[in-house]
Structures are given as C-alpha cells and as structure tokens.
Amino acid sequence: MEIKIGVQNIGREIVLESNEDADSVAKIVEAAITKGSELRLKDDKGRLIIVPGNALGYVEIGAEEARRVGFGQF
C-alpha cells in the first residue's frame, strides 16, 4: 500500500510503499501523534523512515490493492 507523509514546513511529501496493513499503520501514526514520539515505518524494501511526531502535517494511507501490471482492458 502507498503511504504519503506530509511534514510541516516542507514542500515535498514522503511517499513509500509498505507491506503493512492500513490498521497497523494507522495505530503507529496515532501513537506518534498522541505521544509526541517519532513515526517509524518500514517500506517494502526494508528501509526505515523516521519522522518526528511533532513535525507531522498529515499521513495519507492508501487503499490495500494489488498493483496491475501490463496492458489490460478496464
């Protein structure tokens, strides 16, 4: 699933693909915001993304959908 993270006072957003489900990501984001701790997420390649919780502007959690590959009819 695609996750977009907006950071305060930064023009670009952080975009990553994750293998985690939407509920677990939402819980991690909620904990980072309420406790003021850092947001730690791993992408699908194993990289760790860390954002300070107090710097979060928004987090957009994409729908869990398998990517389509190739040329098919819609």
C-alpha positions in Angstrom: 0.0 0.0 0.0 1.1 3.5 -0.6 1.7 5.9 2.3 2.2 9.6 1.9 3.6 11.7 4.8 3.4 15.4 4.9 5.9 17.2 7.1 5.3 20.7 8.4 7.2 23.5 6.7 8.4 21.1 4.0 7.1 21.5 0.4 7.6 17.8 -0.6 5.9 14.8 0.8 7.4 11.5 1.7 6.0 8.6 -0.4 6.6 5.0 0.4 5.2 1.6 -0.3 4.6 -0.6 2.7 3.6 -4.3 3.2 1.8 -3.4 6.5 -2.0 -3.3 6.6 -3.8 0.0 7.0 -5.0 -0.6 10.6 -1.4 -1.2 11.9 -0.1 1.9 10.1 -3.0 4.0 11.5 -2.1 2.8 15.0 1.6 3.6 14.6 0.7 7.1 13.3 -1.8 7.7 16.1 0.8 6.7 18.7 3.3 9.0 17.2 0.9 12.0 17.3 -0.6 11.4 20.7 2.7 10.6 22.5 4.8 13.1 20.5 7.2 10.4 19.7 8.8 9.7 16.3 6.9 8.0 13.5 8.8 4.9 12.3 7.7 3.0 9.2 9.5 0.4 7.1 9.0 0.4 3.3 8.6 -2.7 1.2 12.4 -2.7 0.5 13.3 -2.8 4.2 14.3 0.9 4.6 13.4 2.6 7.8 11.7 6.0 7.6 11.7 8.1 10.8 9.8 11.4 11.1 9.4 13.3 14.4 5.8 13.1 15.6 5.5 16.8 16.4 6.6 17.6 12.8 3.8 15.6 11.1 1.4 17.6 8.9 -0.6 14.7 7.6 -0.4 11.0 6.8 -2.4 9.6 3.8 -2.8 5.8 3.9 -3.7 4.3 0.5 -6.1 1.5 -0.2 -4.8 -2.0 0.0 -5.0 -3.0 -3.6 -2.7 -5.3 -5.7 -1.0 -3.4 -8.5 -2.0 -4.2 -12.0 0.8 -4.9 -14.5 0.6 -5.0 -18.2 -1.9 -3.8 -20.8 -5.4 -4.9 -20.0 -8.9 -3.7 -20.6 -10.5 -1.8 -17.8 
